[in-house]
Amino acid sequence: MTPGATSQIWPDLSSPRLGPTAETLQLWTQIAGKVRLARTPWINHSWHVTFHVSARGLATPLIPHGAVALELEFDLVAGDLVIRVSDGGERRIRLEPGSLAGFHAAVMDGLTALGVATTIVPTPNEMADATPFPLDTRRRSYDADVARDYWRALVQIDRVLNRFRSRFLGKSSPVHLFWGGFDMAVTRFSGRRAPLHPGGVPHLPDDVTREAYSHEVSSAGFWPGGAGGEGPSFYAYAYPTPEGFASAAVSPPQARFDPELGEFLLPYDAVRTAPDPDAALLSFLQSTYEAAADLAGWDRAALECEEGLPGRPRRVK
């Protein structure tokens, strides 16, 4: 693939406006995501609250509401939050700079107008500032072009993460985006119970964290910017962290272990500018998983399989 073709598929995310835009979008997705949280039965590891990448942006799965159901989609192509109800109702809320208080009010009003009024816990999770949405009147930045580039990157990341997921026979999460940490993730499980997680995630109940990490995991994903000031990065970690994980040899060479985060990081730009971005990202995902699984003594022979191919069932001998 030529460098020009790669740049069209894997967009440049170096804009200084990505950070403020991603933070605003994260807070917006928390408001929408909490609607699903309020109305959906709890699924293991909080998989019920996530968003998936759609052909237009980021969308919730279907949300039950009595005789009807609804979904919310951040249509980053048109620049709207779209609320759709199964009775045919639809409401669009413009995505533009403004206050969280105003956006929260517009979402709540839209749900009420469509006959699916929902009460949510109106405070952010997993963020340092937990100002309730209705009280946050600060003007938030948002650049629609930057948001679209971020989504275009997610389209490619979703594709590669799903390739990686197809190599695993054991329990695995879907590829999905958590609105708490605003990270796209895929998580593999050994099948063994894990030690009780200590909790302590900012503005997140310890019961949620402990349920999420009830079993051993090797997890990887992508975030648009880390809490420590990192730029857009892929990450990989294990819980519990096996001895020797931090010094494990992983690839590609731009990957490094961050001792403060306790995770391996790979800059998005190292993937975007690689001769073969798919291969670079898959090498990071595979090598960090192998390090975690080998050091923790996972039964890899029983848990792994060949990468899935379109239209071809996995061969069972």
Backbone bond lengths (Angstrom), bond angles and torsions (degrees), N, CA, C in turn:
res aa  C-N    CA-C-N  psi(-1)  N-CA   C-N-CA  omega(-1)  CA-C   N-CA-C  phi
1 M - - - 1.468 - - 1.526 108.75 -
2 T 1.311 117.67 131.77 1.456 121.42 -178.31 1.523 110.14 -73.45
3 P 1.369 117.48 155.20 1.467 119.61 177.85 1.525 112.73 -55.21
4 G 1.343 117.85 -38.00 1.454 120.15 179.75 1.513 112.85 -64.55
5 A 1.353 115.32 -41.19 1.464 119.23 178.62 1.518 110.88 -66.55
6 T 1.332 116.51 -39.79 1.463 120.66 178.97 1.513 111.22 -60.96
7 S 1.325 117.07 -43.09 1.464 120.43 -177.86 1.517 111.84 -65.19
8 Q 1.347 116.33 -27.18 1.452 119.04 177.41 1.525 110.92 -73.16
9 I 1.340 117.08 -33.94 1.458 121.76 -176.87 1.527 111.00 -85.49
10 W 1.319 116.79 -43.48 1.467 122.92 179.78 1.532 108.00 -107.39
11 P 1.321 118.73 96.18 1.466 121.05 -173.10 1.521 113.12 -68.29
12 D 1.306 115.53 155.03 1.459 123.11 175.84 1.531 108.84 -73.26
13 L 1.342 116.49 122.85 1.469 121.15 179.99 1.527 111.97 -110.42
14 S 1.324 116.32 26.95 1.460 119.52 -177.09 1.522 113.75 -85.63
15 S 1.323 118.27 1.30 1.464 120.43 -179.17 1.528 110.74 -58.74
16 P 1.336 117.78 133.44 1.471 119.57 176.01 1.518 113.07 -64.40
17 R 1.331 116.76 -12.67 1.465 120.63 178.87 1.526 112.67 -84.80
18 L 1.346 116.65 -5.59 1.462 118.35 -178.75 1.522 111.11 -64.36
19 G 1.348 117.75 -43.81 1.456 120.31 -177.66 1.519 113.39 -57.47
20 P 1.331 118.26 -56.54 1.468 119.34 178.61 1.526 113.40 -61.98
21 T 1.327 117.17 -37.86 1.465 120.16 179.95 1.526 110.62 -66.85
22 A 1.341 116.51 -43.21 1.464 120.39 179.81 1.521 110.93 -65.06
23 E 1.321 117.77 -38.10 1.467 120.24 178.97 1.527 110.81 -64.57
24 T 1.322 116.64 -43.13 1.460 119.74 177.55 1.523 110.57 -62.91
25 L 1.326 116.60 -45.42 1.465 120.12 179.90 1.530 110.81 -63.80
26 Q 1.330 117.31 -37.39 1.462 120.46 176.61 1.522 111.11 -60.13
27 L 1.317 116.92 -45.44 1.470 120.39 -179.93 1.522 111.35 -66.83
28 W 1.318 117.36 -38.85 1.467 119.83 175.41 1.530 110.85 -61.85
29 T 1.348 116.67 -44.27 1.471 118.87 -179.63 1.521 111.14 -66.29
30 Q 1.334 117.70 -27.62 1.463 118.66 176.44 1.533 110.43 -65.87
31 I 1.311 117.19 -40.74 1.471 120.36 178.20 1.532 109.81 -62.41
32 A 1.327 116.65 -48.38 1.466 120.25 -179.79 1.528 111.02 -68.20
33 G 1.327 116.80 -40.67 1.457 120.32 -178.95 1.513 112.98 -64.68
34 K 1.309 116.90 -32.55 1.462 120.51 179.11 1.527 111.90 -69.24
35 V 1.332 116.56 -22.04 1.464 119.14 173.33 1.530 108.81 -64.91
36 R 1.304 116.78 -45.64 1.474 120.03 176.97 1.526 110.81 -65.33
37 L 1.326 117.09 -41.08 1.468 121.36 178.78 1.519 110.98 -57.38
38 A 1.339 116.95 -38.97 1.462 121.26 -176.04 1.526 112.74 -73.20
39 R 1.333 118.08 -19.28 1.470 119.78 -169.41 1.526 114.35 -122.89
40 T 1.322 118.25 3.06 1.460 120.56 -174.12 1.516 110.70 -119.71
41 P 1.351 118.89 135.12 1.470 120.20 176.96 1.524 111.03 -56.78
42 W 1.310 115.72 146.09 1.468 120.30 -178.22 1.519 109.91 -66.26
43 I 1.306 115.94 129.67 1.466 122.57 174.52 1.524 107.64 -112.52
44 N 1.337 115.30 146.57 1.463 120.15 -175.85 1.527 112.47 -48.39
45 H 1.324 114.52 139.21 1.467 123.72 175.96 1.527 113.29 62.63
46 S 1.333 115.98 25.74 1.477 122.15 177.30 1.524 112.95 61.73
47 W 1.320 117.60 26.41 1.465 119.54 -178.80 1.526 112.21 -68.29
48 H 1.320 117.66 -13.34 1.463 120.50 -177.72 1.521 113.34 -79.69
49 V 1.329 118.84 -12.11 1.470 120.27 -173.24 1.524 112.96 -100.32
50 T 1.314 117.58 -0.56 1.460 120.84 -167.96 1.526 113.17 -83.04
51 F 1.332 114.69 167.31 1.459 123.60 170.86 1.524 109.08 -105.37
52 H 1.310 116.48 156.82 1.456 120.91 170.50 1.523 109.01 -120.67
53 V 1.330 115.92 154.99 1.461 120.79 177.48 1.527 108.27 -74.92
54 S 1.318 115.52 129.29 1.462 121.07 -179.79 1.531 109.76 -112.60
55 A 1.322 115.92 178.16 1.460 120.96 178.45 1.519 112.36 -70.94
56 R 1.346 116.76 -5.69 1.465 121.14 -179.48 1.529 112.80 -124.07
57 G 1.325 118.07 -15.85 1.468 119.47 -176.30 1.509 111.95 165.86
58 L 1.338 116.65 -117.53 1.460 123.43 -179.36 1.521 108.43 -129.44
59 A 1.328 116.59 132.75 1.458 120.07 -174.37 1.519 111.34 -136.11
60 T 1.334 115.46 149.06 1.455 120.70 170.44 1.522 108.34 -80.81
61 P 1.346 117.56 155.05 1.466 118.80 163.27 1.531 109.08 -67.86
62 L 1.317 116.51 178.32 1.456 121.86 -178.20 1.530 110.58 -65.35
63 I 1.329 115.89 138.61 1.458 122.92 -176.78 1.531 108.77 -115.34
64 P 1.333 118.78 120.38 1.469 119.61 -179.34 1.524 111.95 -71.39
65 H 1.342 115.34 144.75 1.458 121.57 175.44 1.523 108.46 -151.80
66 G 1.325 115.86 80.86 1.457 119.42 -178.93 1.508 111.77 63.81
67 A 1.344 115.82 -125.71 1.462 120.84 -177.50 1.520 113.40 -77.20
68 V 1.346 117.51 -10.82 1.458 121.03 -179.11 1.524 109.61 -121.96
69 A 1.298 115.28 179.56 1.459 121.84 174.74 1.524 107.76 -142.44
70 L 1.311 115.64 160.51 1.460 120.06 -178.55 1.509 110.51 -139.12
71 E 1.302 115.96 165.61 1.452 122.55 172.40 1.523 108.36 -144.20
72 L 1.326 115.16 154.48 1.458 121.11 176.79 1.522 107.66 -123.75
73 E 1.318 116.10 132.24 1.450 121.11 -179.12 1.522 110.18 -132.06
74 F 1.323 115.58 128.31 1.458 120.76 171.43 1.522 106.63 -83.71
75 D 1.319 115.58 97.96 1.457 122.66 -179.84 1.528 107.02 -81.60
76 L 1.325 115.68 93.44 1.463 119.99 -175.24 1.524 111.49 -80.78
77 V 1.323 117.54 -9.26 1.459 120.37 173.86 1.524 109.75 -76.53
78 A 1.332 116.15 -49.59 1.467 120.37 179.57 1.521 112.50 -84.20
79 G 1.346 116.84 -23.11 1.463 120.22 -179.29 1.513 114.06 86.49
80 D 1.328 117.39 36.44 1.458 121.98 -178.92 1.526 110.50 -134.34
81 L 1.335 116.44 151.17 1.456 121.28 159.12 1.521 106.61 -88.47
82 V 1.323 116.57 123.94 1.460 121.30 -177.68 1.526 108.47 -109.69
83 I 1.318 116.58 123.57 1.460 122.61 173.59 1.522 107.03 -104.48
84 R 1.328 116.81 119.88 1.468 121.44 -179.86 1.519 109.31 -118.89
85 V 1.334 116.23 139.45 1.456 122.80 177.92 1.514 108.41 -118.91
86 S 1.332 116.62 146.48 1.463 120.91 -173.97 1.527 113.31 -67.53
87 D 1.333 118.17 -9.67 1.471 119.50 174.87 1.523 112.21 -87.30
88 G 1.327 116.74 5.55 1.461 121.41 178.11 1.518 114.43 103.34
89 G 1.319 117.85 -9.52 1.460 120.62 -179.66 1.522 112.45 -70.00
90 E 1.318 115.68 147.27 1.457 120.90 178.93 1.521 109.85 -149.89
91 R 1.310 115.84 143.26 1.471 121.76 177.37 1.524 107.54 -138.47
92 R 1.321 117.56 138.23 1.464 122.69 177.73 1.520 109.63 -118.12
93 I 1.338 115.06 134.20 1.460 122.19 178.34 1.522 107.17 -121.44
94 R 1.310 116.14 124.79 1.465 120.61 -174.02 1.524 110.70 -67.81
95 L 1.339 116.11 137.67 1.463 122.35 175.27 1.521 107.98 -94.71
96 E 1.326 115.88 108.13 1.454 120.71 -176.13 1.524 109.12 -156.60
97 P 1.332 117.74 164.55 1.467 119.37 178.60 1.522 111.35 -55.81
98 G 1.327 115.28 144.59 1.463 120.09 -179.32 1.514 110.01 163.49
99 S 1.311 116.24 -170.75 1.460 120.77 -176.44 1.522 111.19 -90.73
100 L 1.335 114.90 153.55 1.459 119.91 173.40 1.523 110.80 -65.33
101 A 1.327 116.34 -35.61 1.465 120.05 178.37 1.524 110.45 -57.90
102 G 1.333 116.78 -43.89 1.452 120.61 179.77 1.519 112.43 -66.77
103 F 1.332 116.63 -41.01 1.456 120.19 -179.85 1.530 110.44 -67.60
104 H 1.329 116.77 -43.29 1.468 120.97 178.49 1.530 110.32 -58.83
105 A 1.317 116.49 -45.27 1.464 120.30 -179.99 1.526 110.95 -62.52
106 A 1.333 116.83 -40.82 1.463 120.13 -179.40 1.528 111.08 -64.80
107 V 1.334 117.25 -39.81 1.466 120.34 178.86 1.527 110.39 -66.57
108 M 1.327 116.95 -46.92 1.462 119.78 -179.22 1.529 110.94 -63.17
109 D 1.333 116.44 -40.64 1.467 120.12 177.88 1.527 110.95 -65.03
110 G 1.329 116.32 -39.45 1.449 120.03 179.40 1.515 112.23 -64.10
111 L 1.321 116.97 -42.91 1.461 120.36 177.90 1.527 111.04 -62.07
112 T 1.320 115.81 -42.23 1.467 119.82 179.47 1.520 111.40 -64.11
113 A 1.319 116.92 -43.62 1.468 120.87 -179.53 1.520 111.91 -62.79
114 L 1.334 116.69 -29.36 1.459 121.07 -179.19 1.523 112.37 -89.01
115 G 1.335 117.33 0.34 1.453 120.89 179.02 1.510 114.63 80.87
116 V 1.344 116.90 18.90 1.466 120.37 -179.64 1.538 109.33 -127.90
117 A 1.310 117.30 43.68 1.462 122.20 -179.10 1.530 110.03 -53.09
118 T 1.320 116.36 136.48 1.464 122.23 -176.73 1.519 109.25 -139.40
119 T 1.320 116.51 135.91 1.466 121.93 174.89 1.520 108.97 -97.79
120 I 1.316 117.17 129.15 1.460 121.48 179.58 1.528 109.92 -119.38
121 V 1.322 116.22 163.29 1.461 121.42 170.23 1.526 106.44 -77.18
122 P 1.334 119.04 112.87 1.464 120.80 -165.59 1.525 114.70 -89.14
123 T 1.330 117.86 41.71 1.460 120.31 177.82 1.520 109.73 -130.22
124 P 1.332 117.87 143.83 1.469 120.92 178.66 1.527 111.45 -65.16
125 N 1.326 115.64 152.96 1.460 122.41 174.12 1.519 110.18 -114.25
126 E 1.331 115.40 148.54 1.469 123.00 173.56 1.526 112.92 61.77
127 M 1.321 117.21 24.22 1.457 121.40 177.76 1.521 108.58 -127.12
128 A 1.330 116.47 148.35 1.462 120.50 -175.86 1.524 111.78 -62.34
129 D 1.320 116.89 -39.04 1.465 122.10 -179.56 1.523 108.75 -95.81
130 A 1.313 117.10 114.95 1.468 121.30 -178.39 1.528 111.69 -109.26
131 T 1.339 116.45 35.06 1.461 119.42 175.84 1.523 109.74 -60.09
132 P 1.325 118.85 126.78 1.470 120.04 179.20 1.528 111.27 -55.58
133 F 1.307 116.30 142.04 1.461 120.93 -177.46 1.526 113.09 -52.99
134 P 1.337 119.81 -45.12 1.465 118.79 -177.27 1.526 113.54 -66.38
135 L 1.336 117.32 -17.13 1.466 120.84 -178.23 1.530 112.88 -101.13
136 D 1.315 117.54 -5.29 1.468 121.08 -176.32 1.531 108.75 -89.86
137 T 1.316 115.54 94.04 1.469 121.28 -175.60 1.531 113.03 -99.91
138 R 1.331 117.04 6.13 1.465 119.65 177.59 1.529 110.48 -65.82
139 R 1.297 116.27 146.27 1.465 120.58 176.60 1.529 109.06 -77.03
140 R 1.319 116.56 123.97 1.458 122.81 -179.06 1.524 110.17 -100.24
141 S 1.344 115.38 140.33 1.460 120.89 178.63 1.523 110.06 -79.62
142 Y 1.324 114.89 150.01 1.462 120.31 175.27 1.514 108.66 -160.17
143 D 1.345 115.82 126.01 1.456 122.14 178.36 1.520 107.29 -116.17
144 A 1.321 117.07 111.90 1.462 121.37 -174.53 1.526 112.21 -63.29
145 D 1.340 118.47 -36.29 1.459 121.02 179.51 1.525 110.90 -66.77
146 V 1.333 116.73 -41.70 1.461 120.86 177.91 1.527 110.28 -64.72
147 A 1.329 116.95 -40.58 1.467 120.76 178.23 1.525 110.74 -62.27
148 R 1.321 117.10 -38.84 1.467 119.65 178.62 1.515 111.44 -67.06
149 D 1.346 117.93 -38.01 1.461 120.49 175.79 1.533 110.76 -63.25
150 Y 1.312 116.47 -42.59 1.466 120.70 176.98 1.524 110.19 -58.50
151 W 1.324 117.47 -45.13 1.461 120.99 179.50 1.529 110.94 -65.03
152 R 1.328 117.89 -40.56 1.462 120.66 177.80 1.519 110.94 -60.87
153 A 1.328 117.18 -35.87 1.464 120.45 174.93 1.525 110.36 -65.88
154 L 1.333 116.87 -41.56 1.461 120.34 179.31 1.516 112.07 -62.13
155 V 1.324 117.55 -34.20 1.466 120.65 177.86 1.529 110.19 -58.20
156 Q 1.349 116.49 -43.83 1.460 119.99 179.38 1.528 111.66 -72.17
157 I 1.319 116.19 -40.81 1.463 120.33 -179.49 1.521 110.48 -63.70
158 D 1.332 116.76 -41.52 1.459 121.28 177.54 1.529 110.58 -57.84
159 R 1.318 116.33 -43.06 1.467 121.01 -179.27 1.524 111.43 -62.20
160 V 1.342 116.91 -46.27 1.466 120.10 -176.80 1.531 110.95 -71.99
161 L 1.330 117.33 -39.54 1.457 119.35 178.02 1.527 111.05 -62.40
162 N 1.323 117.42 -35.17 1.458 119.79 177.64 1.525 111.65 -70.82
163 R 1.313 118.43 -33.63 1.467 120.33 171.83 1.526 109.71 -59.51
164 F 1.317 116.02 -46.86 1.458 120.64 179.78 1.525 110.80 -62.99
165 R 1.317 116.90 -41.88 1.465 120.18 -179.96 1.519 111.31 -60.45
166 S 1.332 117.43 -34.65 1.464 121.18 -175.37 1.526 112.77 -67.85
167 R 1.325 117.63 -9.31 1.465 121.48 -179.36 1.534 112.51 -87.31
168 F 1.315 117.79 5.23 1.463 121.10 -171.01 1.523 110.55 -123.74
169 L 1.340 115.72 128.20 1.459 121.10 178.17 1.519 113.00 -88.87
170 G 1.313 116.21 -25.31 1.460 120.35 -176.74 1.519 111.74 -74.35
171 K 1.319 114.98 -174.98 1.464 120.24 178.68 1.526 110.16 -62.87
172 S 1.317 114.91 130.14 1.463 120.99 179.13 1.514 108.87 -142.59
173 S 1.322 115.55 145.18 1.462 119.60 174.20 1.517 109.63 -71.05
174 P 1.333 117.63 160.64 1.466 119.05 163.28 1.535 109.07 -64.76
175 V 1.316 115.95 168.53 1.464 120.29 167.75 1.520 106.20 -83.52
176 H 1.314 116.56 117.98 1.462 119.39 -174.62 1.519 110.56 -153.03
177 L 1.329 115.19 166.89 1.461 121.25 -177.61 1.524 109.51 -112.33
178 F 1.336 115.21 123.39 1.456 121.73 176.44 1.528 108.72 -89.10
179 W 1.343 115.97 127.93 1.461 118.99 -178.74 1.527 112.90 -79.46
180 G 1.327 118.48 -11.34 1.460 120.03 176.50 1.520 111.16 -68.25
181 G 1.331 115.94 -65.56 1.457 120.71 177.26 1.512 113.49 -84.93
182 F 1.326 117.32 -7.26 1.459 125.20 -178.02 1.526 111.07 56.78
183 D 1.331 115.27 45.59 1.451 120.71 179.34 1.520 110.46 -121.03
184 M 1.324 115.69 141.62 1.456 121.10 171.26 1.517 107.06 -86.41
185 A 1.337 117.40 131.23 1.462 120.15 -170.42 1.516 111.50 -139.80
186 V 1.337 114.52 153.99 1.460 123.09 165.57 1.521 106.17 -138.40
187 T 1.329 116.27 133.03 1.461 121.20 -171.47 1.515 110.42 -128.42
188 R 1.329 115.57 131.96 1.458 122.46 176.14 1.527 109.33 -105.11
189 F 1.329 115.67 149.30 1.460 121.85 -177.08 1.526 110.03 -123.46
190 S 1.323 116.20 138.87 1.461 120.79 177.46 1.517 112.16 -76.01
191 G 1.323 117.12 -23.69 1.453 122.30 -174.13 1.507 113.58 99.17
192 R 1.344 117.17 -5.24 1.462 121.06 -179.27 1.524 110.53 -101.64
193 R 1.324 115.91 148.96 1.455 120.96 175.59 1.521 109.80 -65.82
194 A 1.332 115.24 150.32 1.462 121.82 178.52 1.522 109.69 -109.43
195 P 1.331 117.69 159.09 1.465 119.85 173.80 1.529 110.44 -60.50
196 L 1.317 116.64 152.44 1.459 120.71 179.81 1.519 109.94 -57.73
197 H 1.320 116.30 126.54 1.466 120.70 -178.96 1.525 109.28 -68.38
198 P 1.334 117.91 140.39 1.469 119.51 -178.68 1.517 114.04 -71.14
199 G 1.331 118.43 -14.05 1.468 120.14 -178.31 1.517 110.89 74.62
200 G 1.327 115.45 -152.00 1.454 120.26 177.64 1.512 115.08 89.27
201 V 1.321 118.87 9.22 1.468 120.83 175.46 1.523 108.22 -70.31
202 P 1.342 118.44 131.99 1.469 120.18 -175.90 1.528 112.80 -55.45
203 H 1.324 114.98 127.38 1.469 122.15 173.55 1.531 111.70 53.83
204 L 1.335 114.91 44.07 1.461 121.60 173.89 1.527 107.58 -141.82
205 P 1.325 118.54 124.41 1.461 119.74 -179.19 1.526 111.38 -57.07
206 D 1.334 116.69 136.98 1.460 120.53 -179.95 1.524 111.78 -59.13
207 D 1.326 117.61 -31.26 1.466 119.87 178.67 1.525 111.36 -60.62
208 V 1.334 117.07 -35.64 1.460 120.58 178.94 1.524 110.04 -67.91
209 T 1.331 116.70 -46.15 1.461 120.50 -179.75 1.519 110.76 -63.12
210 R 1.323 117.57 -43.17 1.463 120.68 -177.22 1.523 111.90 -67.41
211 E 1.322 116.96 -35.49 1.462 119.25 176.03 1.526 110.35 -68.96
212 A 1.337 117.16 -37.55 1.463 120.94 -179.73 1.522 111.43 -64.17
213 Y 1.335 116.79 -35.09 1.464 121.71 -177.30 1.521 111.68 -111.20
214 S 1.327 116.19 38.55 1.461 120.60 179.84 1.527 112.14 -71.29
215 H 1.342 117.24 -22.60 1.456 122.20 -178.19 1.530 109.80 -129.35
216 E 1.325 115.94 157.16 1.463 121.53 -179.15 1.528 110.89 -58.57
217 V 1.327 115.75 137.74 1.465 119.39 -178.87 1.528 111.44 -135.95
218 S 1.305 113.72 154.63 1.455 123.76 161.79 1.516 104.78 -124.91
219 S 1.328 116.48 116.29 1.462 120.64 -170.97 1.516 110.34 -124.74
220 A 1.321 115.73 146.59 1.459 121.31 177.90 1.517 109.16 -146.42
221 G 1.321 115.44 158.98 1.454 118.63 -179.67 1.513 112.42 178.26
222 F 1.326 114.27 -156.46 1.467 121.74 -174.15 1.510 109.11 -144.00
223 W 1.332 115.96 140.87 1.462 120.10 170.58 1.528 109.29 -134.65
224 P 1.321 118.14 152.89 1.463 120.57 -176.94 1.513 113.98 -77.53
225 G 1.325 117.51 -8.57 1.462 121.86 178.37 1.504 109.46 175.19
226 G 1.328 117.47 134.76 1.452 121.12 -176.31 1.511 113.26 -86.97
227 A 1.322 115.18 163.75 1.465 120.82 -179.83 1.515 112.18 -64.48
228 G 1.336 116.81 -24.66 1.459 120.15 -179.84 1.509 113.72 -89.98
229 G 1.312 117.75 12.54 1.458 121.03 178.04 1.517 114.20 93.76
230 E 1.342 118.01 5.41 1.454 120.06 178.05 1.521 109.93 -65.07
231 G 1.339 115.28 150.35 1.447 119.11 173.89 1.514 110.29 -77.81
232 P 1.337 117.70 -172.06 1.462 120.28 178.45 1.528 109.98 -54.05
233 S 1.318 116.59 127.96 1.468 120.84 -171.95 1.517 111.53 -146.31
234 F 1.316 114.58 150.21 1.456 121.69 164.50 1.526 107.35 -89.68
235 Y 1.323 116.17 150.59 1.461 120.33 -178.27 1.521 109.30 -136.42
236 A 1.328 115.57 160.93 1.466 121.43 174.50 1.522 107.95 -153.51
237 Y 1.341 115.85 137.12 1.463 120.61 179.00 1.518 109.21 -150.58
238 A 1.315 115.66 170.66 1.460 122.16 175.60 1.514 108.41 -131.77
239 Y 1.345 115.47 146.23 1.462 120.41 171.58 1.520 108.31 -135.19
240 P 1.352 116.46 126.58 1.458 126.58 -7.99 1.533 110.64 -68.41
241 T 1.329 116.62 154.32 1.455 120.64 -177.66 1.524 109.61 -74.76
242 P 1.331 118.75 117.30 1.458 119.75 -179.14 1.531 111.66 -72.12
243 E 1.295 116.09 151.42 1.464 121.06 178.97 1.524 109.63 -60.56
244 G 1.321 115.65 132.80 1.455 121.29 178.86 1.513 114.44 91.84
245 F 1.337 117.74 -3.68 1.468 120.68 -176.54 1.527 111.18 -62.23
246 A 1.317 117.35 -41.43 1.466 121.18 -175.33 1.522 112.35 -62.72
247 S 1.323 117.21 -28.37 1.471 120.34 -177.20 1.527 112.20 -101.92
248 A 1.315 117.36 9.01 1.463 120.38 -178.74 1.529 110.71 -65.80
249 A 1.330 115.49 147.48 1.462 120.78 176.73 1.526 108.73 -82.71
250 V 1.324 116.38 118.68 1.466 121.58 179.27 1.521 108.65 -127.99
251 S 1.319 116.13 169.84 1.458 120.78 179.86 1.533 109.17 -134.40
252 P 1.351 116.60 163.76 1.459 129.54 -1.99 1.531 111.23 -72.73
253 P 1.337 117.82 178.79 1.468 119.84 -173.75 1.522 114.69 -63.07
254 Q 1.313 118.91 -19.30 1.471 120.49 179.73 1.531 112.50 -76.35
255 A 1.324 117.49 -9.98 1.464 120.53 178.96 1.519 110.35 -72.86
256 R 1.339 116.02 143.55 1.472 120.99 178.63 1.514 109.33 -145.79
257 F 1.323 114.88 157.75 1.464 120.02 176.81 1.520 108.83 -94.33
258 D 1.332 116.74 129.54 1.460 122.74 177.13 1.521 108.08 -99.09
259 P 1.349 117.60 110.45 1.473 119.13 -175.48 1.522 113.42 -67.04
260 E 1.327 118.32 -28.47 1.465 119.65 179.74 1.526 110.97 -71.25
261 L 1.312 116.30 -41.07 1.460 120.20 178.96 1.523 112.01 -82.41
262 G 1.329 116.95 -23.60 1.456 120.61 -176.20 1.517 112.24 71.69
263 E 1.337 116.42 31.62 1.461 121.41 -174.27 1.525 109.83 -140.72
264 F 1.329 115.06 155.63 1.451 120.17 167.07 1.528 108.43 -82.45
265 L 1.328 115.99 141.54 1.461 122.39 177.78 1.524 109.67 -125.31
266 L 1.315 115.11 143.99 1.459 122.17 174.02 1.515 107.27 -134.20
267 P 1.346 118.58 117.81 1.466 119.67 -179.25 1.530 111.92 -58.14
268 Y 1.315 115.53 138.29 1.463 120.64 176.35 1.516 110.65 -55.02
269 D 1.340 117.29 -38.48 1.461 120.68 -177.28 1.518 111.88 -64.05
270 A 1.346 117.27 -29.67 1.463 119.51 177.87 1.518 111.16 -66.03
271 V 1.314 116.72 -31.45 1.464 121.44 175.94 1.526 109.94 -78.19
272 R 1.320 116.18 -47.57 1.474 120.69 -176.22 1.518 111.80 -58.21
273 T 1.326 117.68 -39.05 1.459 121.33 -174.92 1.523 113.30 -94.42
274 A 1.323 118.00 1.73 1.464 120.99 178.50 1.526 110.29 -69.54
275 P 1.339 117.88 150.91 1.466 119.62 176.35 1.528 112.72 -56.80
276 D 1.332 116.53 -34.15 1.462 122.24 177.17 1.528 107.38 -132.84
277 P 1.345 118.54 90.81 1.469 120.46 -176.14 1.525 113.41 -57.67
278 D 1.329 117.46 -39.76 1.461 119.99 179.72 1.529 110.20 -59.08
279 A 1.333 116.20 -47.54 1.463 120.43 -178.05 1.527 111.22 -64.00
280 A 1.333 116.76 -39.26 1.465 119.97 179.67 1.521 110.95 -63.49
281 L 1.336 117.17 -45.17 1.456 119.85 -179.26 1.528 110.89 -69.02
282 L 1.331 118.01 -42.11 1.461 120.20 179.12 1.523 111.71 -62.89
283 S 1.326 117.35 -34.36 1.468 119.14 178.45 1.525 110.87 -66.67
284 F 1.337 116.83 -36.49 1.462 120.54 176.80 1.521 110.48 -66.79
285 L 1.320 117.08 -47.35 1.458 120.87 -179.28 1.527 111.05 -61.75
286 Q 1.327 116.65 -45.63 1.459 120.46 -175.98 1.524 111.95 -70.51
287 S 1.332 117.48 -43.85 1.468 119.81 -175.58 1.525 111.46 -69.68
288 T 1.328 118.03 -36.95 1.468 119.17 178.50 1.525 110.82 -71.62
289 Y 1.343 117.05 -36.90 1.468 119.57 175.12 1.524 110.58 -63.20
290 E 1.336 117.82 -46.19 1.461 120.53 -178.72 1.518 111.09 -61.67
291 A 1.326 117.03 -38.55 1.461 119.86 177.23 1.521 110.62 -61.29
292 A 1.343 116.78 -47.40 1.461 120.60 -179.60 1.521 111.33 -64.50
293 A 1.343 116.69 -46.40 1.462 120.67 -175.91 1.531 111.74 -67.68
294 D 1.316 117.41 -42.52 1.464 119.77 -179.11 1.527 111.54 -67.57
295 L 1.314 117.00 -44.99 1.465 120.19 -177.89 1.526 112.11 -68.01
296 A 1.338 117.33 -28.67 1.463 121.12 179.98 1.530 112.60 -93.98
297 G 1.325 117.24 -2.30 1.454 120.15 176.29 1.513 114.79 72.67
298 W 1.337 117.63 37.81 1.458 120.56 176.50 1.534 109.66 -69.10
299 D 1.321 116.77 152.34 1.461 122.46 175.85 1.524 108.08 -83.37
300 R 1.324 115.65 78.38 1.458 120.04 -172.53 1.525 112.73 -64.11
301 A 1.326 117.17 -34.94 1.464 119.89 -179.01 1.527 111.64 -61.47
302 A 1.328 116.24 -33.64 1.462 120.37 -179.18 1.522 112.55 -85.49
303 L 1.345 117.71 -18.03 1.459 121.09 -171.27 1.523 114.19 -102.98
304 E 1.319 118.36 -15.21 1.455 120.87 -171.34 1.515 112.49 -112.17
305 C 1.325 116.15 160.96 1.463 122.75 177.21 1.525 108.41 -152.36
306 E 1.322 115.76 176.39 1.453 119.75 176.13 1.524 110.15 -70.21
307 E 1.325 115.34 155.43 1.459 119.51 178.06 1.520 110.78 -61.35
308 G 1.328 115.74 137.72 1.455 120.53 -178.77 1.518 113.10 -68.43
309 L 1.328 115.68 148.32 1.457 122.23 178.11 1.523 109.55 -118.50
310 P 1.328 118.59 144.00 1.473 120.43 -179.65 1.526 111.97 -57.60
311 G 1.324 116.01 131.41 1.452 120.44 173.51 1.513 116.09 74.59
312 R 1.330 117.78 6.56 1.464 119.82 -176.53 1.531 109.52 -123.67
313 P 1.344 119.36 113.95 1.458 120.28 178.02 1.535 110.87 -62.57
314 R 1.321 115.52 149.82 1.456 120.22 176.02 1.521 109.48 -63.41
315 R 1.313 116.23 132.52 1.465 121.03 -178.99 1.521 110.08 -73.85
316 V 1.322 116.62 128.00 1.463 122.96 177.38 1.515 107.72 -112.90
317 K 1.308 115.68 123.66 1.482 120.22 -177.44 1.523 109.86 -95.15
